[in-house]
Protein backbone atom coordinates (compact mmCIF):
# COMPACT_ATOMS: atom_id res chain seq x y z
CA UNK A 1 0.00 0.00 0.00
CA UNK A 2 1.66 3.29 -1.10
CA UNK A 3 2.45 5.78 1.65
CA UNK A 4 1.13 8.61 -0.48
CA UNK A 5 -1.58 9.02 -3.09
CA UNK A 6 0.25 8.21 -6.31
CA UNK A 7 -0.04 6.91 -9.86
CA UNK A 8 -2.12 3.76 -10.05
CA UNK A 9 -4.53 4.97 -7.41
CA UNK A 10 -7.93 6.58 -7.91
CA UNK A 11 -9.27 9.59 -6.00
CA UNK A 12 -12.79 11.00 -6.01
CA UNK A 13 -13.12 14.76 -5.44
CA UNK A 14 -16.41 16.60 -4.94
CA UNK A 15 -16.75 20.31 -5.58
CA UNK A 16 -13.98 19.90 -8.15
CA UNK A 17 -15.02 22.58 -10.65
CA UNK A 18 -13.36 25.50 -8.83
CA UNK A 19 -11.45 26.65 -5.78
CA UNK A 20 -9.98 24.12 -3.36
CA UNK A 21 -11.46 21.15 -5.21
CA UNK A 22 -9.94 22.22 -8.50
CA UNK A 23 -6.59 22.82 -6.84
CA UNK A 24 -6.66 19.37 -5.22
CA UNK A 25 -7.51 17.78 -8.57
CA UNK A 26 -4.66 19.57 -10.33
CA UNK A 27 -2.16 18.64 -7.62
CA UNK A 28 -3.18 14.98 -7.84
CA UNK A 29 -3.09 15.08 -11.65
CA UNK A 30 0.59 16.06 -11.49
CA UNK A 31 1.17 12.83 -9.58
CA UNK A 32 -0.58 10.77 -12.24
CA UNK A 33 -3.46 9.81 -9.95
CA UNK A 34 -6.71 8.70 -11.62
CA UNK A 35 -9.42 11.27 -10.91
CA UNK A 36 -13.19 11.09 -10.69
CA UNK A 37 -14.43 14.66 -10.41
CA UNK A 38 -17.87 15.80 -9.26
CA UNK A 39 -19.62 19.19 -9.28
CA UNK A 40 -22.91 20.64 -10.47
CA UNK A 41 -21.58 22.72 -13.36
CA UNK A 42 -20.88 20.33 -16.24
CA UNK A 43 -18.92 22.80 -18.38
CA UNK A 44 -16.66 24.00 -15.56
CA UNK A 45 -16.15 20.44 -14.39
CA UNK A 46 -15.12 19.25 -17.84
CA UNK A 47 -12.68 22.17 -18.08
CA UNK A 48 -10.94 20.95 -14.91
CA UNK A 49 -10.98 17.33 -16.11
CA UNK A 50 -9.43 18.38 -19.41
CA UNK A 51 -6.72 20.32 -17.59
CA UNK A 52 -5.95 17.23 -15.49
CA UNK A 53 -5.74 15.08 -18.62
CA UNK A 54 -3.36 17.61 -20.14
CA UNK A 55 -1.06 16.91 -17.20
CA UNK A 56 -1.08 13.22 -18.08
CA UNK A 57 -3.68 11.99 -15.61
CA UNK A 58 -6.76 9.96 -16.41
CA UNK A 59 -9.72 12.10 -15.35
CA UNK A 60 -13.48 11.67 -15.69
CA UNK A 61 -16.15 14.29 -15.02
CA UNK A 62 -19.38 13.31 -13.27
CA UNK A 63 -21.86 16.22 -13.10
CA UNK A 64 -23.37 15.77 -9.65
CA UNK A 65 -25.52 17.66 -7.17
CA UNK A 66 -24.34 16.29 -3.83
CA UNK A 67 -27.50 17.55 -2.13
CA UNK A 68 -29.30 14.64 -3.83
CA UNK A 69 -28.56 11.21 -2.35
CA UNK A 70 -29.17 9.30 -5.58
CA UNK A 71 -26.70 11.52 -7.44
CA UNK A 72 -24.02 10.92 -4.80
CA UNK A 73 -24.51 7.19 -5.15
CA UNK A 74 -24.43 7.40 -8.95
CA UNK A 75 -21.20 9.41 -8.84
CA UNK A 76 -19.39 6.90 -6.65
CA UNK A 77 -20.62 3.84 -8.51
CA UNK A 78 -19.85 5.48 -11.85
CA UNK A 79 -16.33 6.23 -10.69
CA UNK A 80 -15.84 2.67 -9.44
CA UNK A 81 -17.13 1.28 -12.73
CA UNK A 82 -14.89 3.58 -14.78
CA UNK A 83 -11.66 3.05 -12.84
CA UNK A 84 -12.19 -0.32 -11.18
CA UNK A 85 -11.16 0.87 -7.72
CA UNK A 86 -11.38 3.77 -5.25
CA UNK A 87 -8.43 4.72 -3.05
CA UNK A 88 -9.62 8.02 -1.60
CA UNK A 89 -12.68 10.23 -1.38
CA UNK A 90 -12.22 13.97 -0.82
CA UNK A 91 -15.49 15.47 0.43
CA UNK A 92 -14.95 19.07 -0.58
CA UNK A 93 -18.24 20.31 -2.08
CA UNK A 94 -19.69 23.19 -0.09
CA UNK A 95 -21.82 26.28 -0.02
CA UNK A 96 -21.45 29.21 2.36
CA UNK A 97 -23.66 32.06 3.59
CA UNK A 98 -23.40 35.72 4.56
CA UNK A 99 -26.33 36.77 6.72
CA UNK A 100 -27.26 37.15 10.37
CA UNK A 101 -29.72 34.46 11.41
CA UNK A 102 -32.49 36.94 12.30
CA UNK A 103 -32.26 38.44 8.81
CA UNK A 104 -32.94 35.16 6.99
CA UNK A 105 -36.23 35.37 5.13
CA UNK A 106 -36.52 31.73 4.13
CA UNK A 107 -35.23 28.99 6.43
CA UNK A 108 -34.92 26.67 3.44
CA UNK A 109 -31.43 28.20 3.24
CA UNK A 110 -30.49 26.25 6.35
CA UNK A 111 -31.66 22.98 4.83
CA UNK A 112 -29.88 23.69 1.54
CA UNK A 113 -26.57 24.34 3.27
CA UNK A 114 -26.93 21.26 5.45
CA UNK A 115 -27.75 19.02 2.48
CA UNK A 116 -24.75 20.21 0.47
CA UNK A 117 -22.10 20.47 3.17
CA UNK A 118 -23.06 17.70 5.56
CA UNK A 119 -25.45 15.22 3.96
CA UNK A 120 -23.58 15.31 0.65
CA UNK A 121 -20.47 14.16 2.50
CA UNK A 122 -22.40 11.49 4.36
CA UNK A 123 -24.04 10.14 1.20
CA UNK A 124 -20.81 10.04 -0.83
CA UNK A 125 -19.00 8.41 2.07
CA UNK A 126 -21.68 5.76 2.50
CA UNK A 127 -21.40 4.81 -1.17
CA UNK A 128 -17.59 4.86 -1.22
CA UNK A 129 -16.87 3.07 2.05
CA UNK A 130 -17.17 -0.54 0.77
CA UNK A 131 -14.67 0.30 -1.99
CA UNK A 132 -12.32 2.05 0.45
CA UNK A 133 -12.35 -0.93 2.78
CA UNK A 134 -11.07 -3.10 -0.06
CA UNK A 135 -8.18 -0.72 -0.81
CA UNK A 136 -7.54 0.34 2.80
CA UNK A 137 -8.05 3.82 1.47
CA UNK A 138 -8.48 7.34 2.71
CA UNK A 139 -11.46 9.52 3.60
CA UNK A 140 -10.90 13.28 3.58
CA UNK A 141 -13.39 15.91 4.78
CA UNK A 142 -12.69 19.54 3.92
CA UNK A 143 -14.44 21.32 6.77
CA UNK A 144 -13.61 24.84 7.99
CA UNK A 145 -12.44 26.67 11.08
CA UNK A 146 -16.16 27.26 11.63
CA UNK A 147 -16.33 23.56 12.57
CA UNK A 148 -14.30 24.42 15.67
CA UNK A 149 -16.04 27.60 16.81
CA UNK A 150 -19.17 29.63 16.28
CA UNK A 151 -18.92 32.37 13.66
CA UNK A 152 -21.31 35.32 13.18
CA UNK A 153 -23.15 35.60 9.84
CA UNK A 154 -22.33 31.92 9.23
CA UNK A 155 -24.81 30.19 11.56
CA UNK A 156 -26.10 27.52 9.15
CA UNK A 157 -22.68 27.10 7.54
CA UNK A 158 -21.00 26.63 10.93
CA UNK A 159 -23.70 24.14 11.94
CA UNK A 160 -23.09 22.08 8.79
CA UNK A 161 -19.34 22.05 9.37
CA UNK A 162 -19.79 21.11 13.04
CA UNK A 163 -21.94 18.22 11.81
CA UNK A 164 -19.20 17.14 9.41
CA UNK A 165 -16.68 17.15 12.22
CA UNK A 166 -18.89 15.07 14.50
CA UNK A 167 -19.68 12.57 11.77
CA UNK A 168 -16.11 12.01 10.58
CA UNK A 169 -14.63 11.97 14.10
CA UNK A 170 -17.15 9.29 15.05
CA UNK A 171 -16.63 7.34 11.84
CA UNK A 172 -12.87 7.30 12.42
CA UNK A 173 -13.43 5.43 15.68
CA UNK A 174 -15.76 2.94 14.00
CA UNK A 175 -13.17 2.30 11.27
CA UNK A 176 -10.29 1.61 13.65
CA UNK A 177 -8.45 -1.47 12.45
CA UNK A 178 -10.03 -1.39 8.98
CA UNK A 179 -7.09 0.33 7.30
CA UNK A 180 -9.31 3.22 6.21
CA UNK A 181 -8.05 6.57 7.51
CA UNK A 182 -10.15 9.68 8.15
CA UNK A 183 -8.63 13.14 7.83
CA UNK A 184 -10.48 16.37 8.57
CA UNK A 185 -9.10 19.64 7.16
CA UNK A 186 -9.92 22.99 8.78
CA UNK A 187 -9.07 25.84 6.36
CA UNK A 188 -9.54 29.48 7.24
CA UNK A 189 -10.26 32.09 4.57
CA UNK A 190 -9.10 30.82 1.18
CA UNK A 191 -8.93 32.73 -2.09
CA UNK A 192 -11.53 30.78 -4.06
CA UNK A 193 -14.77 31.35 -5.93
CA UNK A 194 -16.76 29.73 -3.12
CA UNK A 195 -17.91 33.23 -2.17
CA UNK A 196 -19.94 33.33 -5.35
CA UNK A 197 -21.86 30.34 -3.98
CA UNK A 198 -22.61 32.01 -0.65
CA UNK A 199 -26.25 32.73 0.14
CA UNK A 200 -27.64 35.96 1.51
CA UNK A 201 -30.69 36.44 3.75
CA UNK A 202 -32.99 36.02 0.74
CA UNK A 203 -31.34 32.78 -0.33
CA UNK A 204 -29.74 34.39 -3.37
CA UNK A 205 -26.06 33.90 -4.32
CA UNK A 206 -23.83 36.75 -3.23
CA UNK A 207 -20.18 37.63 -3.52
CA UNK A 208 -18.53 37.93 -0.11
CA UNK A 209 -16.38 41.02 -0.52
CA UNK A 210 -15.23 41.01 3.10
CA UNK A 211 -12.34 38.58 2.53
CA UNK A 212 -8.95 40.28 2.36
CA UNK A 213 -7.62 38.45 -0.68
CA UNK A 214 -4.01 39.46 -0.11
CA UNK A 215 -4.01 37.91 3.39
CA UNK A 216 -6.06 34.81 2.63
CA UNK A 217 -4.48 31.45 1.82
CA UNK A 218 -4.35 30.47 -1.84
CA UNK A 219 -6.39 27.49 -3.01
CA UNK A 220 -3.15 25.84 -4.16
CA UNK A 221 -1.53 26.14 -0.74
CA UNK A 222 -4.68 24.81 0.90
CA UNK A 223 -4.74 21.85 -1.50
CA UNK A 224 -1.13 20.99 -0.70
CA UNK A 225 -1.85 21.04 3.05
CA UNK A 226 -4.94 18.87 2.62
CA UNK A 227 -3.05 16.30 0.56
CA UNK A 228 -0.03 16.31 2.85
CA UNK A 229 -2.33 15.40 5.75
CA UNK A 230 -4.15 12.78 3.67
CA UNK A 231 -0.86 11.24 2.53
CA UNK A 232 0.28 10.93 6.15
CA UNK A 233 -3.17 9.67 7.21
CA UNK A 234 -3.32 12.39 9.84
CA UNK A 235 -6.45 12.84 11.93
CA UNK A 236 -6.73 16.53 11.09
CA UNK A 237 -4.99 19.65 9.89
CA UNK A 238 -5.73 23.15 11.21
CA UNK A 239 -4.31 25.48 8.60
CA UNK A 240 -3.82 28.82 10.32
CA UNK A 241 -1.96 29.96 13.42
CA UNK A 242 -5.04 31.89 14.56
CA UNK A 243 -7.09 28.71 14.24
CA UNK A 244 -4.59 26.65 16.25
CA UNK A 245 -4.34 29.25 19.01
CA UNK A 246 -8.10 29.78 19.07
CA UNK A 247 -8.76 26.08 19.45
CA UNK A 248 -6.87 25.89 22.71
CA UNK A 249 -7.99 29.30 23.98
CA UNK A 250 -11.57 28.13 23.61
CA UNK A 251 -10.95 25.70 26.48
CA UNK A 252 -9.89 28.42 28.92
CA UNK A 253 -11.25 31.70 27.54
CA UNK A 254 -14.26 31.01 25.30
CA UNK A 255 -15.51 34.60 25.42
CA UNK A 256 -12.19 35.78 24.00
CA UNK A 257 -12.51 33.29 21.13
CA UNK A 258 -15.99 34.63 20.40
CA UNK A 259 -14.49 38.10 20.05
CA UNK A 260 -11.72 36.71 17.84
CA UNK A 261 -14.31 35.14 15.55
CA UNK A 262 -16.28 38.38 15.30
CA UNK A 263 -13.14 40.38 14.49
CA UNK A 264 -12.01 37.80 11.92
CA UNK A 265 -15.30 38.12 10.05
CA UNK A 266 -15.16 41.93 10.22
CA UNK A 267 -11.59 41.95 8.86
CA UNK A 268 -11.99 39.05 6.43
CA UNK A 269 -8.90 37.19 7.59
CA UNK A 270 -8.19 34.18 9.83
Buried (B, 14 or more C-beta within 10 A) or exposed (E): EEEEBEEEBBBBBBBBBBBBBBBBBBBBBEBBBBBBBBBBEEEBBBBBBEBBBEBEBBBBBBBBBBBBBEBBBBBBBBBBEEBEBBBBBBBBBBBBBBBEBEEBEEEEBBEBBBBBBBBBBBBBBEBBBEBBEEBEBBBBBBBBBBBBBBBBBBBBBBBBBBBBBEBBBEBBEEBEEEBBBBBBBBBBBBBBEBBEBBBBBEBEEBEBEBBEEEEBBBBBBBBBBBBEBBBEBBEBBBBBEBBBEBBEBBEEEEEEBBEBBBEBBEEBBB
